[in-house]
Amino acid sequence: MDAENIAHWQAADAAFDQWLDLPEERRAAWLAALALPDPVRTRLQQLIAAHQRPHAALDPAGGNLRGSRLGDWTLEEELGRGGMAVVYRGWREQGMARQQAAIKILTLGALGAGGPDRFRREAAILARLNHPNVTALVDSDVADDGTCWLAMPLVEGERIDRWCETQAPDARAVVRLYLQVCDAVAYAHRNLVIHRDLKPSNVLVDGSGQVRLLDFGIGQFADSQDERTQTLWRALTPGYAAPEQLQGAPPSTAVDVYGLGALLHRLLTGRTPQAVTAGSETTRPSLLVRDAGDAYHRHYVPLRNDLDRVLLKALAEEPGQRYPTAEALADDLRRWLDGRPVLAQKPRLGYRLRKFIARNKLGVAAAALLLLTMAGGIGATLWQAGEARREAANARAQAQRAVLVRDFLQRVFASTEPASGGVPTALELLDEGARRARSDVSASDPLAAADILMLTGNARSSLSEYAAAQADLQAALALLQRHAPDASRDRMQVHMSLSALSAATGDAAAALEQARTAIAQGERFDAAPEDRLRARKAFAEALAFTAPEKAEAELRAILDEIPAVGLAQTRLHAEVLGVLSGAMLQANRDRDEVLQLLEQELQLWRGILGEDSGTYAHMLASNGGVFLASGQTDRAGEMIQQAAAIADRIYEKPHHASAVIHCHLGAWFHAGGRLDETTRSYGRALDIDAATGRQNVQSSECSRYRAIAHASLGRYDEALRDLDRSQSLRQLNQVLDSRTTRGICGLRASVHLRQRDVAAATRALDGCPVSAQTGTSFWYSMAQVELELARGNRGRAVELVTPIREQPQNAPGGADRSWMRPWMLSLLLAHETGDATARAALVAGLGEFAQQQPLAQCLATPDRTNCLTLL
């Protein structure tokens, strides 16, 4: 086919795509008004005829394919067709189940040699992609008669533009939905795939509100050197194709950024972007919907307030002026959702200030931004005053409190003189702010003092300064009770903060009581839905300590209510998923369901915060720890390593979140037996803790786990120093009386035994600072067995180790390699006592896991060096 014919078919296919997108009743009028050259119109009419006559000979098999077989698939009814492909419903037998799929078949392959190549490329693209918002490849092949086909999951959904027309979501909901498309495109780009045809008909929304990106039929690998993919069969859609695509330039990821912009433009204005004249600026989207009678007028204010900027940058005529990546576009939209300044154009100071005040109504507990956090509280106070506008005097009082708080904080910054000089630390600011609130402000304006103490209390709590946080919050509550007995909302917030604080310190009873009080306060003043749900979440979170099944039921009820009150895809939604997964773990629910919840939670946080967020990185690492404990080591590694990469990128100075993440990374290395990397990661976490002054229980645990790694490497003195630090931190945080403390005693005894110091090992076990009711622990029990062995009491050692080995958590194959220790000790005892029967039973019980190291070495050479390895 010569170049002219190819150009005619390209133009006809593009027009045909537009014709398909129109409602059926408008197609004839549109076609009559369309000005096309005769060769293009002739080809367009052929395509329309093929669409209107399902039995036309454009099908590869010459007609209706119902009942035909392609590979293992039997075709049923036709689902739809376009200019180049027809899609059938198909099924195949998969064991005892029947699997359904959408079977896409090439129809116009005879029109150019590139047709089969396009299908092979689409199959290769889909095989490369594995993302929840991208339709995956199930199967593909070329039939004996040359028919090219692909099998993909059958997506029951509605085009994204029609879904938005039907549901009529507000601009924020549209953007949150659209961010799923951005995530899918960004994922494709990371896998070197360019879609090249982003438009509403290629994006479906399923019944659960999840987006599916379809049709990579004209997609291309970004690293492809095949020039035909640049010049042949560019079936472009005017209105969604980038200017350089229409000019025939080689494609790049910039064309997809334009396509994403055009898609969002369609969802928010109901129109495709159109330039006023060739080479001119695209019309501001908000101008298209400013008429109050326009069907999309509800988006006028959000468009005018920053979304115009975002869209115009995405739709810039020059590729270099657009967002550099799909991630950058998504990040700017997330900034808009969070109320932060967008980066589409350089913002002025006044614009940044307005954005800051708008997004900080409730404050944030970030220490370094304490002044700005509390300034955000001014917005919250004024908002509350607006809610109570029926009482003008009360509104004026609230405003005066806001001004007083602002001026007060300015004085705090001006007067704080840290001992070391330079910029005051977060804790110094908090100390000074709380002190002045108690001494200066409480006398002149007790309610303003309560505001300040609420903020300092929450900030201290986020920094694990629990005792000081509780003192501030209790002081704020006392002021409110004494001076504003009707301030139910403020008191509700304080009780929720105290509930979270009690939960963090392990006081389940106090956490429950505070949450109950918060719920009662909410009922008293008819709280907003989000406040009510947050109080119930706090109650369920506290309940999970003692009655996880009841907590699970309450959290599921909250999840059911969240969409009804417009809080889906919000922070509250993500937080409830996280608490629910924790309650289910406590209740020993199915791990697969828990892991699915954690994946959903991460997807929400990624959409809310973006990937360059410390909170998102922290959630990645924490959830990765659950995956690790569940034996999903590969997925755990992906999550934790990604979290570490984010932390290393965004934290220029030591930060407690980075310490937590690197501790999780050490645990992942530890599970894989990579001990040198383990000690380095734990060491980095502990160095950060030292730099930031973090001395909480998490830091104690990181030190304990590094002790295990050091002991496994034979670095016994270093292991004992780590155990000393861990134990001292537990004493500092008043959590000595626990099974973990007993485990530390056991590990210390095991280290002393490897130093051949039986007396020290005995003292470590006998002098362990825990009560008799604390219960035993794996490490303590194993040390008792080893101590009996060291004393020569092999029979007693066998009695003690057998029940340890037979506990379910010590079954072969667990993610935590410590399950090997009782098995190796049993093999050693069987060897030393000459019990061949016991040895054979142990080998049979291990099965294929007998080949894992270091267990295999113990089995091959059962001596005390090989079989007493610490894991």
C-alpha positions, 0 to 999 in steps of 0.5 A: 500500500502506497503512502497516499493510500495509507494516509487516506486510511489513517484519516478515515479511521480517525473520523470513524473513531469520532463517529463511534464516540457520538450517540447514535441519533447524532451520527447521521447529521455529523456525517452529513456536515463533515467535509472530507476528501472523496477518497477519505469519505469512501473509506469512512463509509466502508468502515461504517458499513462494516460496523453496521453489517456484523456479517460483513466480510471484513471479519477474518473468518468472513462473518459472524464468529459466534461458536468459532474457536480460537486457541482454547477459546470458544467465541460467543456474542460480539461485544463491539467493534471499531475500524481495526478490530472486533471484540467477542465474549469468549470462554475456556475451561480452566480445570473445574472452572469456566474462564471468561474473557474479551477476545479482540480480533483483527478485522482490517489486516488486509488493508496493510502489512502493518496490521498483524505487526500492530497486534503482535506489538499490542500483545507484547505491550500487554504482556509487559504490563501488570497493573490494577488499572491496566487490562492485562493479557490473558492469552494471544496467538495467530490462528492457522488462517492468519487471524490475530487475536488477543484474550483480555479480562472481561471488564464490565464497566462504563466509559469514564466520560459517560460514568461522570455524566451519569454520576455527576461527581464534583471536581475533586471526585473526578480528579481522584478517579482520574488519578487512577488513569495517571497511575496506569499511564505512569506505570506503562511509561516506567515499563517503556510503553507509550499508549498514544491513544488516550481518550474516554472510550479507552478508559472504563470505570467498573462497578467498584469505581476502579478505572481500567485502561484499555486498547494499546492497539497503537501503543509503542515501546519507548525503546523501539527502533522500528520506524514503522511504528512511528509512521504506519497506522497512526489511528489518531483521534482529533481532540485527544492527539497531541499536535506533534502526533498530527504532524507525524513526529516520532512519539514520546511520553509527551503525547500521553501527557497531552492525551491525559490533559485532553481526557481531564479536559473532557471530564471537567468541561464536557468538551475536547480541548480546541485551540482558537487558531493554529499555534495559539493558546488553548482556551482556558477551560473555565471559560467554557463552563462559566455559563450557569446553564452549562451542564458542567458549570459545577466545575467552574470554580475549581477550574478557575482556582488552579485546574485551569493552570494544570490543564493548560500546562498538560495541553501545551502545544510544545512538548517541552512546555508540558509536564515532563512525566505523567507522575508530575501531572498527577503530583500537581493534581494531588497538590491541588487536592491537598490545597497546596500551590500547584506547580503549573506556573510559578506562584506568587507570594500571595497565592502561596499564602492563600493556599497555605491558610486554606489547607491548614484549617485543622493544623498539622503535628509537624514539629519543624512547621509548628508556627505554620501549623498553628497559623493553620489553626486560625483558619480552623477557628474561623471556620468554626466561627462561621459554622456558628454565625447565628451567634455573632458574639461567639463568632467575634470571640473565635476570631479574637482567639485566632488572632491571639494564637497567631500573635502568641506564636510569633512571640514564642519564635522571637523569644526562644533561645536554644542552649546551643544557639541557632534555630530552635528545635521542635521540642524547644518550641513545643516546650516554650509554647506549652509553658507560655500557654499555661502561664501567660495566655490562660489568665487572659484568654483560657480558650486560646490557651486550650487551642495552643495546648491541643496543638502542642499536645498533638505535636508532642504525641507525633514525636513520641513525647507521650508524657508531655503530650498527655499533660498538654491535652489534659490541661487543654481539656480542663480549660475547656471544661471550666471555661467552655462547657458547651464547646463539645466539638473541641472537647470531642477532638481532645478526647480523640487525641487522648484515646490515640495517645492511650492506645500508643502507650498500650493502655487499652482501657483508657483508650476505650474510655476516651473514645466513648466520651468522644462519641458521646460529645459528638452525639451531644452537638450533632457532630459532622459525619467525619467527626462522628466516624473518626470517634467511632474509628478511635473506639474500634482501634482501642477495642482491637486490643481486647476484642478484635472481632468486635473491632472488625465489625465496627470498622466494616460498618464505618467503611460501609458509611464512608461513601454515603457521606462523601468521604471515599478516597480520603484520609479517613478511608485510608486510615480505617482500612489500616486499622481494620487490617490490624484488627483482622491480624489480631483476630487471626483472620485470613492473611490473604484478605488482610494483605488485599486490604493493605494494598487498597490502603496503600493505593489510597495513600498514594493517591492522596499524598503522592509517592514523594511523601514521608507518610506514604513511605512509612506506610509502604514500609509498615505494610511491607513488614506485614507482607514479610511476616506473612511469607510474601517476601518478594512483595515485601521487598518491593515495598520496603525498598521503595520506601527506603528509596523515597526516604533517602530522596526526600529527607535531607536531614535525619528523620524518625520516619527514615529510621523506621523505614531502614529498620524494616529494611534490615528485617527484610534483609534478615529474613533473607539471611543477608546478615551484613546488609542486615546490620548495616540497615539496622545500624543506619536506623539507630544512627538516625535515632541517635541524631534525632533523639528518638528513644521509643519502643520502636527504637528498642526493637530495632536495637534488639533485632540488630543484636540477633544479627550480630549474634548470628555473625558471632559478634557477641560483644556487639550483640550484648551492647545492643541488648543493653540499649534495647533493655534500657529503652524499654525501662525508659518507656516503662514496658519492661514487664513483657514477653519481649523483655523475657525474650531479650533475657533469653537472647542474652543467655544464648549469647553468653552460652556461645561465649562459654559462660554458663554462669552468666547465662544462668544469671540472665535467665534467673534475674530477668525483670519480669513477673511470673504472669508475663508468660514465656517467649521463644527466645527464653524457652530456647535459651533454657534448652541450650542451658540444659545442653551446656550442663550435659542434661540432654534428656531434659533438653529433649523434653524442653525442645520438643513442644517448642518445635511442635508449635504451629509458628515453628512449622518448617517454611515460615518467613521468619527463619528462627523456626529452624532453631528448635529443629537444628537443636533436635537434630543435634540432640538426636545425634549426640544421644545416638537416636537414629529413629528420632533423627529419621522422624525429624528428616521426614518432618522437614521434607523439602525444607531440609535443603535450606541453609543453615539447617542443611549444614546442621543435617550434614554435620550435626555438631554444636558449631553448625546446629547452634546457629542463632537466627 
